[in-house]
Amino acid sequence: MAALADLSRYDRHVERIAVWRNRSRRMRYATYFIITVLIAWSIEAIVVGDTDWSRISWASMLKSASQFMSVDLSIVGSLMEPALETALMATLGTLVGLVLAVPVAWLGAMNISPLGRATYTLGRGLMTLSRSVHEVVWALIFVAAVGLGALAGVLAMGIRSIGFISKTVAEAIEDVNPGPVEAMRAVGASRFQILLFGIVPQVVPVFIGNVIFEWDVNIRRSTIMGLVGAGGLGLALHRQMAAYNYGGIATVLLVILLLIVAGEIISYYARRAVI
């Protein structure tokens, strides 16, 4: 009798599992169906319904593309200074960002934040503010504050860089090996000594790697800063667009591409050299 009771309980348990699996499968399929319907509705409302398809044809597309196939070599000489200005903007913006990111990372790392939860919240809020506002918006703010020119672009990229550098460094600080820290604390080291000799050596590779990566990203950002009056190749691109010089636009884009490729190569070898 006991064996029959155990078998009956086992059968009921298996039946409950089968019912739960069927219900879970139906819920999963229903979720997939709802997501598919929402995606299809979004495509129809945003792409299909909001596009003037009467203006689009293969002939017009090929004609527009062919206008950018020529390169205006007459403006190449005038692009050297903007290209150098773009690279310098990226470098200075990264330097501003890393200097300001150090105290923000110190505030935003829970295990070393000076006043606990209060300064931790402040540090995390500054990281979020920096990352949530686009660099073009920061550039517009600084153009209004300091006027047109490269300074606005440098400040915009510097403020934008704070969020990424400080967040990654703060998380690296929170994940440090606690062994050296506890050993230094056990022998009576001060908080500054623990920070300087127990934590900093562990996060320096992360810090350097992220600064190099952010410089690489700022090379790309700096190329569009001129579109809002912050100088560099972006300003040259804006001028060619305003003049409807399609060959000049293609030339500026080619120089931007070469600058980004150069930044990729430099950042690759820099990471290998220091990490």
C-alpha positions in Angstrom: 0.0 0.0 0.0 2.8 2.4 0.9 4.5 1.7 -2.5 1.2 2.4 -4.3 0.8 5.7 -2.3 4.3 6.7 -3.2 3.7 5.9 -6.9 0.5 7.9 -6.9 2.3 10.9 -5.4 5.0 10.6 -7.9 2.5 10.5 -10.8 0.7 13.6 -9.5 4.1 15.3 -9.2 5.0 14.4 -12.7 1.6 15.6 -13.9 2.1 19.0 -12.1 5.5 19.3 -13.8 4.0 18.6 -17.2 1.2 21.1 -16.6 3.7 23.8 -15.5 5.9 23.1 -18.5 2.9 23.4 -20.9 1.8 26.6 -19.3 5.4 28.0 -19.4 5.6 27.1 -23.1 2.4 28.8 -23.9 3.4 31.9 -22.0 6.8 32.0 -23.8 5.1 31.6 -27.2 2.6 34.3 -26.3 5.4 36.6 -25.3 7.2 36.0 -28.6 4.0 36.7 -30.5 3.4 40.0 -28.7 7.0 41.1 -29.3 6.7 40.2 -33.0 3.4 42.1 -33.3 5.0 45.2 -31.6 8.0 45.1 -33.9 5.8 44.7 -37.0 3.6 47.6 -35.8 6.7 49.8 -35.1 8.1 49.1 -38.6 4.8 49.9 -40.2 4.2 53.1 -38.2 7.8 54.5 -38.3 9.3 53.2 -41.5 6.5 52.2 -43.9 3.8 54.8 -42.9 6.1 57.7 -42.4 8.2 57.4 -45.6 7.4 59.2 -48.8 7.9 56.1 -51.0 7.0 58.1 -54.2 10.4 60.0 -53.9 12.4 56.8 -53.6 13.6 55.0 -56.7 16.7 53.1 -57.7 17.5 55.8 -60.2 17.4 58.6 -57.6 19.4 56.5 -55.1 22.1 55.7 -57.6 22.2 59.4 -58.7 22.6 60.5 -55.1 25.3 57.9 -54.4 27.2 58.9 -57.5 27.5 62.5 -56.4 29.7 61.3 -53.5 31.9 59.2 -55.6 34.2 62.0 -56.7 36.9 63.5 -54.4 37.6 67.2 -54.3 41.4 67.2 -54.0 41.5 71.0 -54.0 40.4 71.1 -50.4 42.8 68.5 -49.1 45.4 71.1 -48.1 42.9 73.0 -46.1 41.9 69.9 -44.1 45.3 69.3 -42.5 44.8 71.9 -39.8 41.3 70.8 -39.0 42.5 67.2 -38.8 45.2 68.1 -36.4 42.8 70.2 -34.4 40.4 67.2 -34.2 43.2 65.0 -32.9 44.2 67.6 -30.3 40.6 68.1 -29.2 40.3 64.3 -28.6 43.5 64.2 -26.7 42.8 67.2 -24.5 39.2 66.1 -24.0 40.4 62.7 -22.8 42.9 64.4 -20.4 40.2 66.6 -18.9 38.0 63.6 -18.5 40.6 61.4 -16.8 41.6 64.1 -14.3 37.9 64.7 -13.4 37.1 61.0 -13.4 39.6 60.2 -10.6 37.6 62.0 -7.8 34.3 60.8 -9.2 35.5 57.2 -9.2 36.7 57.7 -5.6 33.3 58.9 -4.6 31.5 56.2 -6.6 33.3 53.1 -5.3 31.4 51.8 -2.3 34.3 50.2 -0.5 36.3 53.5 -0.4 33.7 56.2 -0.7 34.7 58.7 2.1 31.2 59.3 3.6 29.6 56.0 2.7 26.2 55.9 1.1 25.9 59.7 0.7 29.1 60.3 -1.3 28.5 57.0 -3.2 25.2 58.2 -4.4 26.7 61.6 -5.4 29.5 59.8 -7.4 27.1 57.5 -9.1 24.8 60.4 -9.9 27.7 62.3 -11.6 28.5 59.2 -13.6 25.0 58.9 -14.8 24.7 62.6 -15.6 27.8 62.5 -17.7 26.8 59.4 -19.7 23.1 60.2 -20.1 23.7 63.5 -22.0 25.0 63.2 -25.5 28.3 64.9 -26.4 26.6 67.1 -29.0 24.3 68.4 -26.3 27.3 69.1 -24.0 28.9 70.9 -27.0 25.9 73.1 -27.4 26.0 73.9 -23.8 29.6 74.9 -23.8 29.3 76.7 -27.1 26.7 78.9 -25.4 29.0 79.3 -22.4 32.5 79.9 -23.9 31.6 80.6 -27.6 32.5 78.9 -30.8 35.8 77.1 -31.1 37.7 74.0 -30.1 37.5 74.8 -26.3 33.8 74.0 -26.3 34.5 70.6 -28.0 37.3 69.8 -25.5 35.1 70.6 -22.5 32.2 68.6 -24.0 34.3 65.5 -24.6 35.9 65.9 -21.2 32.6 66.0 -19.4 31.3 63.1 -21.5 34.4 61.0 -20.8 33.9 61.3 -17.0 31.0 58.8 -16.9 32.7 55.9 -18.7 36.2 56.2 -17.1 34.9 56.8 -13.6 32.3 54.0 -13.8 34.7 51.4 -15.0 37.4 52.4 -12.5 35.0 52.5 -9.6 33.7 49.0 -10.4 37.3 47.8 -10.7 38.0 49.3 -7.2 35.0 47.5 -5.8 36.3 44.2 -7.3 39.9 44.5 -6.0 41.5 41.5 -4.2 40.7 42.2 -0.5 43.8 40.3 0.7 46.4 43.1 0.4 43.9 45.6 1.7 43.1 43.5 4.8 46.8 42.8 5.4 47.7 46.5 5.3 44.7 47.3 7.6 45.9 44.6 10.0 49.3 46.2 10.4 47.9 49.7 11.0 48.1 51.3 7.6 46.1 54.5 7.2 43.2 54.8 4.7 45.4 56.9 2.4 48.2 54.3 2.5 45.7 51.5 1.8 44.3 53.4 -1.1 47.7 54.3 -2.5 49.5 51.0 -2.0 46.7 48.4 -1.7 44.1 49.5 -4.3 45.7 51.8 -6.8 48.3 49.2 -8.1 45.4 46.8 -8.7 43.3 49.2 -10.8 46.1 51.0 -12.7 45.9 48.6 -15.7 42.1 49.0 -15.9 42.5 52.8 -15.6 45.1 53.0 -18.4 43.3 50.7 -20.7 40.0 52.6 -20.3 41.7 55.9 -20.8 43.2 54.7 -24.1 39.9 53.3 -25.2 38.1 56.6 -24.4 40.7 58.5 -26.3 40.0 56.2 -29.3 36.2 57.0 -28.9 36.9 60.7 -28.5 38.6 60.7 -31.9 35.3 59.7 -33.4 33.4 62.2 -31.2 35.6 65.1 -32.1 34.8 64.7 -35.8 31.2 65.8 -35.2 31.9 68.5 -32.7 32.3 71.0 -35.6 28.7 70.5 -36.6 27.7 72.5 -33.6 30.5 75.1 -33.9 33.2 73.4 -31.9 35.9 73.3 -34.7 37.8 70.5 -36.3 36.9 68.3 -39.2 33.2 68.6 -38.2 33.2 72.3 -39.0 34.9 71.6 -42.4 32.2 68.9 -43.1 29.5 71.4 -42.2 30.9 74.0 -44.6 31.0 71.5 -47.4 27.5 70.4 -46.7 26.3 74.0 -46.7 28.0 74.6 -50.0 26.4 71.4 -51.5 29.9 70.3 -52.5 29.4 66.6 -52.7 33.0 65.9 -53.7 34.2 68.0 -50.7 31.9 66.1 -48.4 33.4 62.8 -49.6 36.9 64.2 -49.2 36.2 65.3 -45.6 34.7 61.9 -44.8 37.7 60.2 -46.3 40.0 62.3 -44.0 37.8 61.4 -41.0 38.1 57.7 -41.9 41.9 57.9 -42.2 42.1 59.8 -38.8 39.9 57.1 -37.1 42.0 54.3 -38.6 45.2 56.1 -37.3 43.6 56.4 -33.9 42.7 52.7 -33.9 46.3 51.7 -34.7 47.8 54.0 -32.1 45.4 52.9 -29.4 46.1 49.2 -30.2 49.8 49.5 -29.8 49.4 51.8 -26.8 47.3 49.2 -25.0 49.8 46.5 -25.8 52.6 48.7 -24.6 51.2 49.7 -21.2 48.9 46.8 -20.2 
